[in-house]
Every structure is written in C-alpha cells, then in structure tokens.
Amino acid sequence: MNVAIRRMTLEDVPAVHEIDTLSFSLPWPERSFRFELTENPVSRSWVTEFNGRIAAMLVLWLIVDEAHIATLATHPDFRRQGIGERLMIAALVSARNEGATRAFLEVRAGNAAALALYNKYGFGMAGLRPRYYKDNNEDAILMNLEDLNGLEAA
C-alpha cells in the first residue's frame, strides 16, 4: 500500500473539503481549513495520500500539553483500510513529540465506527454534550486518552 502521511498544504484544501463534505452532515467551510493552515498557531493539520489522492484528513489542536482532535475523516473510497487509523496515530505521536501528554475529542453518539476506533486505542468517555449537533440534535460524547506514551506510529 503506497500511503504517505504528511502535513496538509493549501493545495490539499479542495480535496480535504470534499472528504469533509462526503463524511459529515455539518462539514466545515473550505475557508476553515485555510484558516487552520494559515492563521491558527495551535493547529496541526494532516493528510494521508494514497496513490496520489488525498484519502484521509485530520485537524488537531495542540494546546499546551493537550492534543484535541478537531476533525478526522476518510474518503468513502478508502474506508475500512486502516488509513484514518494510521493518520490518527501518526498525528497523536507527533503531538506527543511536541509535548502533548493526553488527547481528547468529541464524537457523535451514533458514530459506531469512530467510537470503535477510539475505544481500540484507549480513549474513554469523559462526558456528554446533549443535543450538541444542530442538524439532528444528536449528543456528542467527549472522550479522552490520558496517556499518549503507548502510541507508536505505523
């Protein structure tokens, strides 16, 4: 599998926005990804490239010693191949190398695939945000991973 995990560039934004739109009912505007790349000093934005195509994307915010996964998605053509999983681990390992000791995120209560991925790596439920998602009032589950030391990049 010819997979490269690398930092996102401005040239990647159209493909990243497409993945976001195909993956979420409340996608980020394209300008938000541009902001993450050019104006947000705590942002660490990543992509996985597979045979020349952007297959997955992730935006992580590194705030002091916490890594917050703001968004993570895999293009439908590349799901269930471990591409998003490898991207998440690589981004968290990089954040750990920059001083992060723990990670957290929010996930839709009904997103079974994402919940399974996060549980696999030891994320635990830390709370609930009732009716967080405005498109259908679905709850957001807050999850955290208290120790990044056990993670190794694939």
Secondary structure, DSSP 4 states (H G I P E B T S, - for coil): --EEEEE--GGGHHHHHHHHHHH-SSPPPHHHHHHHHHT-TTEEEEEEEETTEEEEEEEEEEETTEEEEEEEEE-GGGTTSSHHHHHHHHHHHHHHHTT--EEEEEEETT-HHHHHHHHHTT-EEEEEEEEEETTTTEEEEEEEES--TT----
